[in-house]
Amino acid sequence: MAEQMQNIQRRIKSIGSTERITNAMKLVSAAKLRKAKSAFESSRLYLGRLLESIQETLDDVEDVPQRFLAGSRDVKNKCYVLITSSNGLCGSFNGNVIRTMTERLSEYGNDYSNVRMVTIGSKGREYFAHHGVEILMEHDAPADTVTFEETKEISRPLMELYAKGEIDEIDIVYTSYINTLKQEVIIKKLLPIDIHSKGEAGDYTNPIEYGPSAEAVFSYLIPKYIELMIFSTCIESATCEYAARRTAMENANDNAKDILADLQLEYNHARQSAITDEIIEIVAGAEAQR
Protein backbone atom coordinates (compact mmCIF):
# COMPACT_ATOMS: atom_id res chain seq x y z
CA MET A 1 0.00 0.00 0.00
CA ALA A 2 2.83 2.40 0.86
CA GLU A 3 4.49 1.67 -2.48
CA GLN A 4 1.20 2.37 -4.31
CA MET A 5 0.88 5.72 -2.53
CA GLN A 6 4.45 6.64 -3.45
CA ASN A 7 3.76 5.82 -7.11
CA ILE A 8 0.65 8.00 -7.06
CA GLN A 9 2.58 10.86 -5.45
CA ARG A 10 5.26 10.62 -8.15
CA ARG A 11 2.58 10.76 -10.86
CA ILE A 12 0.90 13.75 -9.15
CA LYS A 13 4.25 15.56 -9.06
CA SER A 14 4.94 14.77 -12.73
CA ILE A 15 1.46 15.77 -13.96
CA GLY A 16 1.63 18.89 -11.78
CA SER A 17 4.82 19.96 -13.55
CA THR A 18 3.18 19.31 -16.92
CA GLU A 19 0.11 21.30 -15.89
CA ARG A 20 2.26 24.32 -14.96
CA ILE A 21 4.12 24.11 -18.29
CA THR A 22 0.94 23.85 -20.38
CA ASN A 23 -0.61 26.72 -18.43
CA ALA A 24 2.43 28.90 -19.10
CA MET A 25 2.40 27.97 -22.79
CA LYS A 26 -1.32 28.70 -22.97
CA LEU A 27 -0.73 32.22 -21.61
CA VAL A 28 2.19 32.82 -23.99
CA SER A 29 0.17 31.54 -26.95
CA ALA A 30 -2.77 33.74 -26.01
CA ALA A 31 -0.52 36.81 -25.92
CA LYS A 32 1.07 35.94 -29.29
CA LEU A 33 -2.38 35.25 -30.74
CA ARG A 34 -3.60 38.72 -29.76
CA LYS A 35 -0.55 40.27 -31.43
CA ALA A 36 -0.83 38.08 -34.55
CA LYS A 37 -4.57 38.66 -34.83
CA SER A 38 -4.08 42.41 -34.60
CA ALA A 39 -1.44 42.28 -37.36
CA PHE A 40 -3.68 40.07 -39.48
CA GLU A 41 -6.70 42.38 -39.15
CA SER A 42 -4.56 45.43 -39.93
CA SER A 43 -2.99 43.75 -42.96
CA ARG A 44 -6.38 42.57 -44.18
CA LEU A 45 -7.58 46.17 -44.33
CA TYR A 46 -4.53 47.36 -46.24
CA LEU A 47 -3.42 44.33 -48.25
CA GLY A 48 -7.02 43.30 -48.86
CA ARG A 49 -7.77 46.63 -50.51
CA LEU A 50 -4.63 46.39 -52.62
CA LEU A 51 -5.49 42.87 -53.73
CA GLU A 52 -9.05 43.90 -54.55
CA SER A 53 -7.75 46.78 -56.67
CA ILE A 54 -5.38 44.49 -58.53
CA GLN A 55 -8.10 41.88 -59.04
CA GLU A 56 -10.43 44.55 -60.43
CA THR A 57 -7.73 45.51 -62.89
CA LEU A 58 -7.15 41.87 -63.80
CA ASP A 59 -10.86 41.54 -64.60
CA ASP A 60 -10.13 43.48 -67.77
CA VAL A 61 -9.49 40.17 -69.52
CA GLU A 62 -8.99 41.71 -72.96
CA ASP A 63 -5.82 43.52 -71.88
CA VAL A 64 -4.22 40.86 -69.65
CA PRO A 65 -1.39 39.09 -71.55
CA GLN A 66 -2.54 35.61 -72.53
CA ARG A 67 0.39 33.88 -70.87
CA PHE A 68 -1.00 34.86 -67.46
CA LEU A 69 -4.50 33.55 -68.14
CA ALA A 70 -5.90 30.09 -67.39
CA GLY A 71 -6.17 27.94 -70.48
CA SER A 72 -3.23 29.58 -72.22
CA ARG A 73 -1.09 26.43 -71.87
CA ASP A 74 -1.38 22.77 -70.93
CA VAL A 75 -0.66 22.11 -67.26
CA LYS A 76 2.20 19.60 -67.12
CA ASN A 77 4.46 20.92 -64.37
CA LYS A 78 2.88 22.02 -61.11
CA CYS A 79 4.30 23.99 -58.19
CA TYR A 80 2.79 24.31 -54.71
CA VAL A 81 3.66 26.95 -52.13
CA LEU A 82 3.06 25.13 -48.83
CA ILE A 83 2.78 27.01 -45.52
CA THR A 84 3.09 25.00 -42.31
CA SER A 85 4.60 25.59 -38.88
CA SER A 86 8.21 25.19 -37.79
CA ASN A 87 7.16 24.21 -34.27
CA GLY A 88 4.95 21.57 -32.75
CA LEU A 89 2.42 21.65 -29.91
CA CYS A 90 -0.21 23.27 -32.12
CA GLY A 91 -2.77 20.47 -32.31
CA SER A 92 -3.78 19.36 -35.78
CA PHE A 93 -2.55 22.54 -37.50
CA ASN A 94 0.33 20.92 -39.40
CA GLY A 95 -1.47 17.61 -39.82
CA ASN A 96 -4.43 19.24 -41.57
CA VAL A 97 -2.20 21.08 -44.07
CA ILE A 98 -0.08 18.01 -44.78
CA ARG A 99 -3.19 15.82 -45.12
CA THR A 100 -4.78 18.21 -47.61
CA MET A 101 -1.55 18.43 -49.61
CA THR A 102 -1.19 14.62 -49.58
CA GLU A 103 -4.74 14.22 -50.89
CA ARG A 104 -3.96 16.61 -53.74
CA LEU A 105 -0.70 14.78 -54.53
CA SER A 106 -2.58 11.47 -54.65
CA GLU A 107 -3.82 12.61 -58.08
CA TYR A 108 -0.27 12.02 -59.36
CA GLY A 109 -0.01 8.48 -57.99
CA ASN A 110 3.54 7.81 -56.87
CA ASP A 111 5.14 9.85 -59.65
CA TYR A 112 6.05 13.34 -58.43
CA SER A 113 8.43 14.13 -61.31
CA ASN A 114 6.16 16.95 -62.51
CA VAL A 115 5.57 18.39 -59.03
CA ARG A 116 7.71 20.95 -57.25
CA MET A 117 7.22 22.63 -53.92
CA VAL A 118 8.15 25.81 -52.11
CA THR A 119 7.88 25.37 -48.35
CA ILE A 120 7.44 27.97 -45.63
CA GLY A 121 7.84 26.23 -42.28
CA SER A 122 9.99 23.16 -41.63
CA LYS A 123 7.22 20.65 -40.87
CA GLY A 124 5.95 20.56 -44.44
CA ARG A 125 9.46 20.48 -45.91
CA GLU A 126 10.55 17.58 -43.71
CA TYR A 127 7.48 15.53 -44.57
CA PHE A 128 7.35 15.99 -48.33
CA ALA A 129 11.13 15.92 -48.89
CA HIS A 130 11.05 12.52 -47.17
CA HIS A 131 8.30 11.42 -49.59
CA GLY A 132 10.27 12.34 -52.70
CA VAL A 133 8.81 15.74 -53.67
CA GLU A 134 11.33 18.19 -55.13
CA ILE A 135 11.74 21.22 -52.88
CA LEU A 136 12.58 24.29 -54.97
CA MET A 137 12.93 26.75 -52.08
CA GLU A 138 12.56 26.54 -48.34
CA HIS A 139 12.02 28.97 -45.49
CA ASP A 140 12.30 27.01 -42.26
CA ALA A 141 11.65 29.93 -39.92
CA PRO A 142 8.05 30.43 -38.72
CA ALA A 143 5.60 32.05 -41.14
CA ASP A 144 5.22 35.15 -38.98
CA THR A 145 8.91 35.93 -39.50
CA VAL A 146 8.57 36.12 -43.31
CA THR A 147 9.14 39.71 -44.39
CA PHE A 148 7.81 41.30 -47.54
CA GLU A 149 11.36 41.37 -48.93
CA GLU A 150 11.59 37.62 -48.44
CA THR A 151 8.34 37.08 -50.32
CA LYS A 152 10.04 38.79 -53.26
CA GLU A 153 12.86 36.24 -53.04
CA ILE A 154 10.22 33.50 -53.12
CA SER A 155 8.04 34.89 -55.90
CA ARG A 156 10.78 36.09 -58.28
CA PRO A 157 12.19 32.62 -59.11
CA LEU A 158 8.64 31.29 -59.46
CA MET A 159 7.78 33.98 -62.00
CA GLU A 160 10.99 33.26 -63.91
CA LEU A 161 10.23 29.53 -64.05
CA TYR A 162 6.66 30.27 -65.12
CA ALA A 163 7.89 32.60 -67.87
CA LYS A 164 10.31 29.92 -69.13
CA GLY A 165 7.52 27.33 -69.18
CA GLU A 166 9.22 25.12 -66.59
CA ILE A 167 6.19 25.64 -64.33
CA ASP A 168 2.69 25.76 -65.78
CA GLU A 169 0.62 26.33 -62.65
CA ILE A 170 1.27 27.63 -59.13
CA ASP A 171 -1.02 26.96 -56.16
CA ILE A 172 -0.65 28.08 -52.56
CA VAL A 173 -1.73 25.80 -49.71
CA TYR A 174 -2.31 27.46 -46.34
CA THR A 175 -4.64 27.66 -43.35
CA SER A 176 -7.35 30.31 -43.53
CA TYR A 177 -8.50 32.06 -40.36
CA ILE A 178 -12.24 31.89 -39.70
CA ASN A 179 -12.27 32.51 -35.96
CA THR A 180 -10.21 31.63 -32.90
CA LEU A 181 -11.71 28.15 -32.68
CA LYS A 182 -12.01 27.36 -36.38
CA GLN A 183 -9.46 27.37 -39.19
CA GLU A 184 -9.67 25.80 -42.63
CA VAL A 185 -7.01 24.61 -45.07
CA ILE A 186 -7.36 26.25 -48.49
CA ILE A 187 -5.72 25.60 -51.85
CA LYS A 188 -5.73 28.79 -53.92
CA LYS A 189 -4.46 29.22 -57.47
CA LEU A 190 -1.85 31.94 -57.95
CA LEU A 191 -0.98 31.42 -61.61
CA PRO A 192 -2.38 31.28 -64.22
CA ILE A 193 -5.15 33.68 -63.29
CA ASP A 194 -8.67 32.37 -63.77
CA ILE A 195 -10.65 35.39 -64.94
CA HIS A 196 -14.33 35.37 -65.79
CA SER A 197 -15.79 37.45 -68.53
CA LYS A 198 -16.59 41.09 -67.80
CA GLY A 199 -20.28 40.36 -67.58
CA GLU A 200 -19.74 37.72 -64.92
CA ALA A 201 -17.26 39.90 -63.06
CA GLY A 202 -19.60 42.88 -62.72
CA ASP A 203 -20.00 44.69 -66.06
CA TYR A 204 -17.20 47.22 -65.82
CA THR A 205 -18.06 50.18 -68.04
CA ASN A 206 -15.13 52.55 -67.39
CA PRO A 207 -12.35 52.04 -69.95
CA ILE A 208 -8.84 51.59 -68.58
CA GLU A 209 -5.84 53.21 -70.22
CA TYR A 210 -2.40 51.72 -69.63
CA GLY A 211 0.92 53.49 -69.85
CA PRO A 212 3.35 52.85 -71.36
CA SER A 213 1.44 49.69 -72.43
CA ALA A 214 -0.85 47.00 -71.06
CA GLU A 215 1.98 44.48 -71.44
CA ALA A 216 4.34 46.56 -69.30
CA VAL A 217 1.69 47.27 -66.66
CA PHE A 218 0.66 43.65 -66.21
CA SER A 219 4.24 42.37 -66.35
CA TYR A 220 4.85 44.60 -63.30
CA LEU A 221 1.45 44.16 -61.62
CA ILE A 222 1.14 40.37 -61.63
CA PRO A 223 4.46 39.68 -59.82
CA LYS A 224 3.38 42.24 -57.21
CA TYR A 225 0.05 40.44 -56.92
CA ILE A 226 1.86 37.15 -56.26
CA GLU A 227 4.11 38.79 -53.65
CA LEU A 228 1.11 40.29 -51.84
CA MET A 229 -0.75 36.98 -51.92
CA ILE A 230 2.16 35.05 -50.41
CA PHE A 231 2.80 37.72 -47.78
CA SER A 232 -0.86 37.99 -46.74
CA THR A 233 -1.28 34.20 -46.51
CA CYS A 234 1.85 33.97 -44.33
CA ILE A 235 0.33 36.47 -41.90
CA GLU A 236 -2.99 34.62 -41.91
CA SER A 237 -1.35 31.21 -41.49
CA ALA A 238 0.70 32.49 -38.51
CA THR A 239 -2.50 33.72 -36.86
CA CYS A 240 -4.08 30.30 -37.36
CA GLU A 241 -1.00 28.61 -35.89
CA TYR A 242 -1.15 30.65 -32.69
CA ALA A 243 -4.90 30.08 -32.43
CA ALA A 244 -4.39 26.31 -32.83
CA ARG A 245 -1.54 26.30 -30.29
CA ARG A 246 -3.58 28.24 -27.74
CA THR A 247 -6.48 25.80 -28.13
CA ALA A 248 -4.15 22.79 -27.90
CA MET A 249 -2.44 24.11 -24.76
CA GLU A 250 -5.77 25.00 -23.17
CA ASN A 251 -7.05 21.46 -23.82
CA ALA A 252 -3.80 19.96 -22.51
CA ASN A 253 -4.01 22.12 -19.39
CA ASP A 254 -7.62 21.08 -18.77
CA ASN A 255 -6.71 17.41 -19.26
CA ALA A 256 -3.80 17.74 -16.82
CA LYS A 257 -6.13 19.24 -14.21
CA ASP A 258 -8.61 16.39 -14.70
CA ILE A 259 -5.85 13.80 -14.32
CA LEU A 260 -4.57 15.55 -11.19
CA ALA A 261 -8.07 15.47 -9.69
CA ASP A 262 -8.40 11.75 -10.44
CA LEU A 263 -4.95 11.00 -9.03
CA GLN A 264 -5.68 13.01 -5.89
CA LEU A 265 -8.90 11.05 -5.40
CA GLU A 266 -7.04 7.78 -5.94
CA TYR A 267 -4.37 8.86 -3.46
CA ASN A 268 -7.01 9.78 -0.86
CA HIS A 269 -8.66 6.37 -1.28
CA ALA A 270 -5.30 4.60 -0.91
CA ARG A 271 -4.43 6.70 2.16
CA GLN A 272 -7.84 6.03 3.71
CA SER A 273 -7.41 2.32 3.03
CA ALA A 274 -3.96 2.38 4.66
CA ILE A 275 -5.31 4.16 7.74
CA THR A 276 -8.18 1.67 7.97
CA ASP A 277 -5.73 -1.26 7.78
CA GLU A 278 -3.62 0.28 10.56
CA ILE A 279 -6.69 0.73 12.77
CA ILE A 280 -7.72 -2.87 12.15
CA GLU A 281 -4.19 -4.06 13.08
CA ILE A 282 -4.24 -1.99 16.29
CA VAL A 283 -7.68 -3.27 17.29
CA ALA A 284 -6.65 -6.84 16.45
CA GLY A 285 -3.49 -6.50 18.55
CA ALA A 286 -5.47 -5.10 21.48
CA GLU A 287 -7.95 -7.96 21.29
CA ALA A 288 -5.10 -10.49 21.19
CA GLN A 289 -3.64 -9.12 24.47
CA ARG A 290 -6.84 -9.63 26.42
C-alpha positions, -999 to +999 in steps of 0.1 A: +000+000+000+028+024+009+045+017-025+012+024-043+009+057-025+045+066-035+038+058-071+006+080-071+026+109-054+053+106-081+026+108-109+009+138-091+042+156-091+049+148-127+015+158-140+016+189-118+048+200-136+032+193-169+001+213-159+023+243-150+041+241-183+009+238-204-006+267-184+024+289-191+024+280-228-013+287-230-007+322-216+022+328-240+002+315-270-028+337-260-005+368-259+011+359-293-024+352-307-036+387-298-006+403-314-008+381-346-046+387-348-041+424-346-014+423-374-037+401-395-067+424-391-046+454-399-030+438-430-064+426-442-076+462-443-045+474-462-034+443-482-070+433-489-078+466-505-046+464-526-055+429-537-090+439-545-077+468-567-054+445-585-081+419-590-104+445-604-077+455-629-072+419-638-109+415-646-101+435-678-095+402-695-090+417-730-058+435-719-042+409-697-014+391-715-025+356-725+004+339-709-010+349-675-045+335-681-059+301-674-062+279-705-032+296-722-011+264-719-014+228-709-007+221-673+022+196-671+045+209-644+029+220-611+043+240-582+028+243-547+037+270-521+031+251-488+028+270-455+031+250-423+046+256-389+082+252-378+072+242-343+049+216-328+024+217-299-002+233-321-028+205-323-038+194-358-026+225-375+003+209-394-015+176-398-044+192-416-022+211-441-001+180-448-032+158-451-048+182-476-016+184-496-012+146-496-047+142-509-040+166-537-007+148-545-026+115-547-038+126-581-003+120-594+000+085-580+035+078-569+051+099-597+061+133-584+084+141-613+062+169-625+056+184-590+077+209-573+072+226-539+082+258-521+079+254-484+074+280-456+078+262-423+100+232-416+072+207-409+059+206-444+095+205-459+105+176-437+075+155-446+074+160-483+111+159-489+111+125-472+083+114-496+103+123-527+088+157-537+113+182-551+117+212-529+126+243-550+129+267-521+126+265-483+120+290-455+123+270-423+117+299-399+081+304-387+056+320-411+052+352-390+089+359-395+086+361-433+091+397-444+078+413-475+114+414-489+116+376-484+083+371-503+100+388-533+129+362-530+102+335-531+080+349-559+108+361-583+122+326-591+086+313-595+078+340-620+110+333-639+102+295-641+067+303-651+079+326-679+103+299-691+075+273-692+092+251-666+062+256-643+027+258-658+006+263-626+013+276-591-010+270-562-006+281-526-017+258-497-023+275-463-046+277-433-074+303-435-085+321-404-122+319-397-123+325-360-102+316-329-117+281-327-120+274-364-095+274-392-097+258-426-070+246-451-074+263-485-057+256-519-057+288-539-045+292-575-019+319-579-010+314-616-024+313-642-052+337-633-087+324-638-106+354-649-143+354-658-158+375-685-166+411-678-203+404-676-197+377-649-173+399-631-196+429-627-200+447-661-172+472-658-181+502-680-151+525-674-124+520-700-088+516-686-058+532-702-024+517-696+009+535-699+033+528-714+014+497-724-008+470-711+020+445-714+043+466-693+017+473-667+007+437-662+042+424-663+049+446-633+015+442-616+011+404-616+045+397-598+034+422-572+001+404-569+019+371-563+041+388-537+011+403-518-008+370-519+022+351-504+028+377-478-009+380-467-013+342-465+018+340-443+003+365-419-030+346-419-014+312-415+007+325-385-025+337-369-041+303-374-010+286-359-012+307-327-049+301-324-044+263-328-015+263-303-036+282-277-065+258-281-042+228-279-024+241-248-058+250-232-071+215-238-038+200-225-040+221-194-076+211-188-067+174-193-038+177-168-061+192-142-086+164-147-059+138-143-046+155-112-081+155-097-084+117-104-050+110-090-057+130-059-089+111-054-070+078-059-044+089-035-070+098-009-087+064-013-053+046-009-044+067+022-078+060+037-074+023+030-040+024+047-053+042+077-082+017+080-057-013+078-036+003+106-067+007+128-077-029+122-042-041+131-042-020+163-077-033+173-067-068+164-035-065+186-055-051+215-080-080+213-051-105+212-036-091+245-068-096+264 
